[in-house]
Amino acid sequence: MSPSHLKRHNRTSTPKLPNHLSVVRDTTSSQIHRQEMSAKDLSQDDQNRTLEAPATDVAMEANSDEPNASVLEKSDGEKKPVGTEAAANDAQEHGFWPVLKNPNFLALWGGQVFCQLADKVYLVLMIALINTHFQTGAQTISAWVSALMMTFTIPAVLFGSLAGAFVDRWSKKVVLVGTNIWRGVLVLIIPSLLWLTQDWQPIAMLPVGFVIILGITFLVSTLTQFFAPAEQAAIPLVVKEKDLLSANSLYTTTMMASVIIGFAIGEPLLAAADRLWSLLGGSDGLGKEIVVGGSYAIAGLILLLLVTNEKPHAPTKESPHIFADLRDGLGYLGKNHRLRNALIQLIILFSVFAALTVLAVRMAEVIPNLKPEQFGFLLASGGVGIALGAVMLGQFGQRFSYTQLSLIGCVGMVASLIGLSVFTQQLWAVLPLVMALGIFGALVGIPMQTAIQTETPIEMRGKVFGLQNNVINIALTLPLALAGVAETFVGLQAVFFGLAAIVFLGGLLNWYISLSSRD
């Protein structure tokens, strides 16, 4: 079988437990492949021992019709059970355990934990600095925070695609480590810059210190645009294709946990860091910056342990233009309908949750005994739902195809949104419905992200993931802007019903494209 046929076979095979005969055949194929790959690294004597008796045994097992064959010889001389025992071992290899015992994935995941926590607490830190240094009693903090959020969002629109094209040219490990270290350095120099410029004249009626905060935020967000596609492209390099669903489930769980925990404990964590810093003899409340900058630095140090086994790019006389790389990425998306379909599903999913962040404020306003500023409870229930869905997917999702999972998720999201359109003022119904929306959203988002990873060749991953981040960030701005306006004119019930219709159409599109790809 050619490598392209093997890759296509692996991608399209269903992850259900095989019967006895299929276990023998699959084990034999992978056994021969392992012998061919490992022979290059063995001495001549080891090659002879590896390719003699084991190869004969493999051939005999392949031609055997007995499903209860007990063992196969592996290239390293180790006995491998087949038949019923192999099926039991395969069942144990599903779920989170295969990725949790992968040291390279643990390094990548550990870096993500500290990086995600730092990302969320960074915004809390910036708001605390604004409140301490720039806001006066007669002013509202909203204008300052709006400028900060706009500065944080602009790099995602400007550099998302460009960053992905550059990531394809660079070592993923270097990008992951470098972006975290530099973000840590930028956060740690903020106190010194604020102290040096405290007596400077304002720039365009803005305090110089606030301009510095905006500049640091812009740089931190720009580095994040490089980190995100490099992280997505690194996952398939260190995780086997059959374990990608579990790996992405863990990543999504960590991301949602960081959203819930980061925003919830951000202020108490920073306050405790300042108190601890004072007890250690520090001054000027530098503990907050040390926690955030240190978290970025720790993420970078953990990622130093990562081994991606990337092949260096072949040297060329003239490097292709960066915009040519972007055209290649767009062209690949245009040709691969499954990849394009997965991206459309993700855009719809993120748009629904972006609209939910706006509509949650209005729901908190109309629900009895709930205040508008308590909308975070509603969003937190959605985050808990996404985390629960990710855990269920990582443990049991391998039994279903990505299309089946996405279709189930779309149906569940439609039902949840229709439920929200009916029960808009009953807290006892809204909380479980938002949680269900999160659970079914995970059934759409995680398999589609995994499909993009498996469908994209190594040399295109940075471009595709950069375009993905860019398109999603641009798409998020539309529902954020329109959801509140639409609710004002047509009401919560009509908006939720409209979102349900959009998700339903997206599910139909996914089903139609999946059927077309089989023909």
C-alpha positions in Angstrom: 0.0 0.0 0.0 1.3 3.5 -0.9 1.7 6.1 1.9 -1.1 8.2 0.5 -3.4 5.1 0.6 -2.3 4.3 4.1 -3.1 7.9 5.2 -6.5 7.8 3.6 -7.2 4.4 5.1 -6.3 5.6 8.6 -8.4 8.8 8.2 -11.6 7.1 7.1 -11.5 4.1 9.3 -14.2 4.0 12.0 -12.8 4.0 15.5 -15.1 1.2 16.8 -13.6 -1.9 18.4 -12.9 -4.4 15.6 -13.8 -8.1 15.6 -11.2 -10.8 16.1 -10.3 -11.2 12.4 -9.9 -7.5 11.8 -7.7 -7.2 14.8 -5.3 -9.8 13.4 -5.2 -8.0 10.0 -4.8 -4.5 11.5 -2.1 -5.7 13.9 -0.3 -7.5 11.1 -0.2 -4.3 8.9 1.0 -2.1 11.6 3.6 -4.8 12.6 5.1 -4.8 9.1 5.2 -1.0 9.1 6.9 -0.9 12.4 9.5 -3.4 11.2 10.3 -1.4 8.1 10.6 1.8 10.1 12.7 0.4 12.9 15.1 -1.5 10.7 16.9 1.7 9.7 17.9 2.3 13.3 19.1 -1.2 14.2 22.5 -2.7 13.6 22.9 -5.3 10.9 22.6 -8.2 13.3 19.5 -6.8 14.8 18.0 -6.3 11.4 18.6 -9.9 10.6 17.0 -11.1 13.8 14.0 -8.7 13.3 13.2 -9.5 9.7 13.6 -13.3 9.8 11.4 -15.3 12.2 9.0 -12.4 13.1 8.3 -11.6 9.5 7.5 -15.3 8.8 5.2 -15.4 11.8 3.5 -12.3 10.6 2.9 -13.8 7.2 1.5 -16.9 8.7 -0.8 -15.0 11.0 -2.0 -12.9 8.1 -3.0 -16.0 6.2 -4.6 -17.7 9.2 -8.4 -17.8 9.4 -8.4 -18.6 13.2 -9.6 -15.6 15.1 -8.3 -16.9 18.5 -4.6 -16.7 17.6 -2.9 -15.9 20.9 0.2 -13.8 20.2 2.2 -12.0 17.5 5.9 -11.3 17.5 6.8 -7.6 17.5 10.0 -6.3 15.9 11.5 -5.8 19.4 10.9 -9.4 20.4 8.0 -8.6 22.7 4.8 -10.7 22.5 1.7 -8.9 21.4 -1.7 -10.3 22.2 -4.3 -10.5 19.5 -7.9 -11.6 19.2 -10.0 -11.0 22.3 -7.0 -9.9 24.4 -6.0 -7.3 21.7 -9.5 -6.0 21.6 -9.5 -5.5 25.3 -6.2 -3.7 25.2 -7.5 -1.5 22.4 -10.4 -0.6 24.5 -8.1 0.4 27.3 -6.1 2.6 24.9 -9.1 4.7 24.2 -9.9 7.8 26.2 -7.4 10.1 27.9 -4.8 7.6 29.0 -2.9 7.3 25.7 -2.3 11.1 25.6 -1.7 11.5 29.3 1.2 9.1 29.1 2.7 10.9 26.2 5.5 13.1 27.6 5.5 15.5 24.6 1.8 16.1 24.9 2.1 16.6 28.7 4.7 19.3 28.0 2.5 21.0 25.4 -0.5 20.7 27.7 1.4 22.0 30.7 2.5 25.0 28.7 -1.1 25.6 27.7 -2.3 25.5 31.3 0.0 28.3 32.5 -0.4 30.3 29.2 -4.2 30.2 29.3 -4.3 31.2 32.9 -1.9 34.1 32.2 -4.0 35.2 29.2 -7.2 35.5 31.4 -5.5 37.1 34.4 -3.7 39.5 32.1 -6.9 41.4 31.4 -7.8 41.5 35.1 -4.3 42.9 35.7 -4.7 45.6 33.1 -8.1 46.7 34.5 -6.6 46.8 38.0 -3.8 49.1 36.7 -6.3 51.3 35.0 -8.3 51.6 38.2 -5.2 52.3 40.3 -3.3 54.8 38.0 -5.8 56.5 35.6 -9.4 56.4 36.6 -10.7 59.3 38.7 -13.8 59.3 40.9 -15.9 61.3 38.4 -15.0 59.0 35.4 -16.4 55.7 34.4 -14.0 52.8 33.8 -15.9 51.6 30.7 -14.2 53.9 28.3 -10.8 52.8 29.5 -11.7 49.1 29.3 -13.3 49.5 25.8 -10.0 51.0 24.5 -8.1 48.2 26.1 -10.3 45.5 24.6 -10.2 47.0 21.1 -6.4 47.1 21.3 -6.4 43.4 22.3 -8.7 42.5 19.4 -7.0 44.4 16.6 -3.9 42.2 16.2 -6.2 39.1 15.8 -7.8 40.8 12.7 -4.6 42.2 11.3 -2.1 39.5 11.8 -4.0 36.2 12.3 -3.4 34.9 8.8 0.1 36.4 8.4 1.2 34.8 11.6 0.0 31.4 10.4 2.0 31.7 7.2 5.2 32.6 9.1 4.6 29.7 11.6 4.8 27.2 8.7 8.3 28.5 8.0 9.6 28.4 11.5 10.1 25.7 14.2 6.9 25.3 16.1 8.8 24.7 19.4 10.8 28.0 18.9 7.6 29.9 18.3 5.8 28.4 21.3 8.7 29.0 23.7 9.7 32.4 22.3 6.2 33.9 22.3 5.6 32.9 26.0 9.0 34.2 27.1 8.5 37.6 25.4 5.0 38.0 26.7 6.4 37.4 30.2 9.1 40.0 29.7 6.6 42.6 28.4 4.4 42.1 31.5 7.3 42.3 33.9 8.6 45.6 32.5 5.3 47.4 32.9 5.9 48.7 36.4 9.3 50.2 35.4 7.8 51.9 32.4 4.9 53.4 34.4 7.4 54.7 37.0 9.7 56.3 34.4 6.8 58.0 32.6 4.6 59.1 35.5 5.6 62.8 35.1 5.5 62.9 31.3 3.0 65.1 29.4 -0.1 63.4 28.0 -0.2 62.2 24.4 -3.4 63.3 22.6 -5.0 63.9 26.0 -4.2 60.3 27.1 -1.8 59.7 30.0 1.6 58.3 28.8 1.2 55.4 31.2 -2.1 54.4 29.6 -0.6 54.6 26.1 2.2 52.3 27.4 -0.4 49.8 28.6 -2.1 49.9 25.2 1.2 49.4 23.5 2.1 46.4 25.7 -1.3 44.9 25.2 -1.0 45.3 21.4 2.4 43.5 21.5 1.1 40.7 23.8 -1.9 40.1 21.6 0.3 40.1 18.5 2.6 37.4 20.0 -0.6 35.5 20.8 -1.5 35.4 17.1 1.8 33.5 16.5 1.3 31.2 19.5 -2.2 30.0 18.6 -1.5 28.5 15.1 1.8 27.1 16.3 0.1 25.3 19.2 -2.6 23.9 16.9 0.0 22.7 14.4 2.1 21.1 17.2 -0.7 18.9 18.5 -0.7 16.5 15.5 3.1 16.4 15.6 3.2 14.9 19.1 -0.2 13.0 19.2 -1.2 10.0 17.1 -4.1 10.6 14.8 -6.4 8.1 16.7 -5.8 10.1 19.9 -6.4 13.6 18.4 -10.0 13.7 19.6 -8.9 13.0 23.2 -6.1 15.6 23.0 -8.4 18.3 21.7 -10.9 17.4 24.3 -8.3 18.0 27.0 -7.3 21.3 25.4 -10.9 22.5 25.2 -11.5 21.5 28.9 -8.4 23.4 29.9 -9.4 26.5 27.9 -12.9 26.6 29.4 -11.6 25.9 32.9 -9.2 28.8 32.5 -12.0 31.1 31.4 -14.1 30.2 34.4 -11.2 30.0 36.9 -9.2 32.9 35.5 -11.9 35.5 35.6 -13.3 34.2 38.9 -10.0 34.0 40.9 -8.1 36.7 38.9 -8.7 39.6 41.3 -8.3 37.5 44.6 -5.1 35.9 43.1 -3.5 39.2 42.2 -4.5 40.7 45.6 -2.9 37.7 47.4 0.2 38.1 45.2 0.6 41.7 46.3 0.2 40.8 49.9 2.8 38.0 49.7 5.2 40.3 47.8 4.9 42.9 50.6 5.5 40.2 53.3 8.7 39.3 51.4 9.9 42.9 51.6 8.9 44.0 48.1 7.3 47.4 47.4 5.0 49.2 44.9 2.7 46.2 44.6 4.8 44.3 42.0 3.3 40.9 43.0 0.5 41.1 40.3 3.0 41.6 37.5 5.2 38.8 38.8 2.3 36.3 38.8 1.2 37.1 35.3 4.6 37.5 33.7 5.9 34.5 35.7 3.0 32.4 34.4 4.0 33.2 30.8 7.7 32.5 31.6 6.8 29.1 33.3 4.8 28.2 30.2 7.8 28.9 28.0 10.2 26.9 30.3 7.8 23.9 30.3 7.6 24.0 26.5 11.4 23.7 26.3 10.8 20.0 27.2 8.7 19.6 24.0 10.1 17.4 21.2 8.1 17.9 18.0 10.4 15.9 15.6 9.9 18.5 13.0 11.9 18.1 9.8 13.9 21.2 8.8 12.7 23.0 5.7 14.7 22.3 2.6 16.8 25.3 1.7 15.7 27.2 -1.4 17.4 29.9 -3.3 14.4 32.3 -3.0 11.9 32.1 -0.3 8.3 32.4 -1.5 6.5 35.6 -0.8 4.4 35.6 2.4 1.2 36.6 0.4 1.9 33.6 -1.9 1.7 31.4 1.2 -1.7 33.0 2.1 -3.0 32.3 -1.4 -1.8 28.7 -1.0 -3.8 28.4 2.3 -6.9 29.9 0.8 -6.6 27.7 -2.3 -6.3 24.6 -0.1 -9.4 25.6 1.8 -11.2 26.1 -1.5 -10.3 22.7 -2.8 -10.9 20.6 0.3 -14.7 20.6 1.0 -14.4 18.7 4.2 -11.9 21.2 5.6 -14.1 24.1 4.5 -17.2 22.5 6.0 -15.4 22.0 9.3 -14.4 25.7 9.3 -17.9 26.8 8.6 -19.2 24.7 11.5 -16.7 26.4 13.8 -17.6 29.8 12.6 -21.3 29.1 13.3 -20.5 27.7 16.7 -18.3 30.6 17.8 -20.8 33.1 16.5 -23.6 31.5 18.6 -21.5 31.7 21.7 -20.4 35.3 20.9 -24.1 36.3 20.6 -24.8 34.4 23.9 -22.3 36.7 25.7 -24.4 39.7 24.7 -27.8 38.1 25.2 -26.8 36.8 28.7 -26.7 40.4 30.0 -30.3 40.9 28.8 -31.4 37.6 30.3 -29.8 38.5 33.6 -31.8 41.7 33.5 -35.2 40.1 32.8 -34.8 37.1 35.1 -36.3 37.8 38.5 -33.8 38.1 41.4 -30.8 38.4 39.1 -28.9 41.6 38.3 -27.4 42.5 34.9 -23.9 42.4 36.3 -24.5 38.7 37.4 -24.7 37.5 33.7 -21.4 35.7 34.4 -23.3 33.0 36.2 -25.1 32.2 32.9 -21.9 32.2 30.9 -20.2 30.0 33.6 -22.9 27.4 33.2 -22.2 27.3 29.5 -18.5 26.9 30.2 -19.2 24.0 32.6 -21.2 22.4 29.8 -18.4 22.7 27.3 -16.0 21.2 29.8 -18.4 18.3 30.5 -18.9 17.7 26.7 -15.1 17.7 26.2 -14.6 15.1 28.9 -17.3 12.9 27.5 -15.8 13.2 24.0 -12.3 12.4 25.2 -13.5 9.3 26.9 -16.2 7.9 24.5 -16.0 10.0 21.3 -13.8 7.5 19.4 -16.8 5.3 19.0 -18.4 7.7 16.5 -17.3 9.5 13.4 -16.7 13.2 13.4 -19.8 13.7 11.2 -22.0 11.8 13.6 -20.7 13.8 16.6 -21.2 17.1 14.8 -24.8 16.1 13.7 -25.7 15.1 17.3 -24.2 18.3 18.5 -26.2 20.4 16.0 -29.5 18.8 16.9 -28.8 19.3 20.6 -27.8 22.9 20.1 -31.0 23.6 18.1 -33.1 22.0 20.9 -31.3 24.1 23.6 -31.7 27.3 21.7 -35.4 26.7 21.1 -35.7 26.0 24.8 -34.0 29.3 25.6 -36.5 31.1 23.3 -39.3 29.6 25.3 -37.9 30.0 28.8 -36.2 33.4 28.9 -37.2 34.5 32.4 -37.1 31.2 34.4 -33.6 30.8 36.0 -34.3 27.1 36.8 -34.7 26.4 33.0 -32.1 28.8 31.7 -29.1 27.5 33.6 -29.5 23.8 32.5 -30.4 24.9 28.9 -27.2 27.0 28.7 -25.2 24.1 30.1 -26.8 21.8 27.5 -25.9 24.3 24.8 -22.3 24.1 26.0 -22.3 20.3 26.1 -23.6 20.0 22.5 -21.4 22.8 21.3 -18.4 20.7 22.4 -19.7 17.9 20.2 -19.5 20.2 17.3 -16.4 22.2 18.0 -13.9 19.5 19.1 -14.5 17.0 16.3 -14.4 19.8 13.7 -11.1 21.1 15.1 -9.8 17.5 15.0 -11.0 17.1 11.4 -9.1 20.2 10.4 -5.9 18.9 12.0 -6.2 15.5 10.3 -7.2 16.9 6.9 -4.3 19.5 6.8 -0.9 18.4 5.7 2.1 19.4 7.9 3.4 22.0 5.5 0.0 23.8 5.4 -1.0 23.7 9.1 0.3 27.1 10.0 -1.4 28.8 7.1 -4.7 27.0 7.7 -4.8 27.5 11.4 -3.8 31.2 11.0 -6.6 31.6 8.5 -8.9 29.8 10.9 -8.1 32.1 13.8 -8.4 35.1 11.6 -11.7 34.2 10.1 -13.2 33.2 13.5 -12.0 36.4 15.1 -13.5 38.5 12.3 -16.8 36.4 12.4 -17.1 37.0 16.2 -17.3 40.7 15.7 -20.6 40.5 13.7 -22.7 38.7 16.3 -21.2 40.9 19.1 -22.4 43.9 17.2 -25.8 42.7 15.9 -27.1 40.5 18.8 -27.8 43.4 21.1 -29.4 45.5 18.2 -31.5 42.5 17.1 -32.7 41.9 20.6 -33.8 45.5 21.0 -36.0 45.3 17.9 -37.4 41.7 17.9 -36.8 40.5 21.5 -34.9 37.6 23.1 -37.3 34.9 21.9 -37.0 35.8 18.2 -33.1 36.1 18.4 -32.7 32.7 20.1 -35.1 31.1 17.5 -33.0 32.7 14.7 -29.8 31.3 16.1 -31.5 27.9 16.3 -32.4 28.2 12.6 -28.8 29.1 11.7 -27.4 26.1 13.6 -30.0 23.8 11.9 -29.0 25.0 8.5 -25.3 24.5 9.3 -26.1 20.9 10.5 -27.9 20.2 7.2 -24.9 21.5 5.3 -22.6 19.3 7.2 -24.8 16.3 6.6 -25.1 17.0 2.8 -21.4 17.5 2.3 -20.7 14.3 4.3 -23.0 12.4 2.0 -21.5 14.0 -1.1 -18.0 13.0 -0.1 -19.0 9.3 0.2 -20.3 9.2 -3.4 
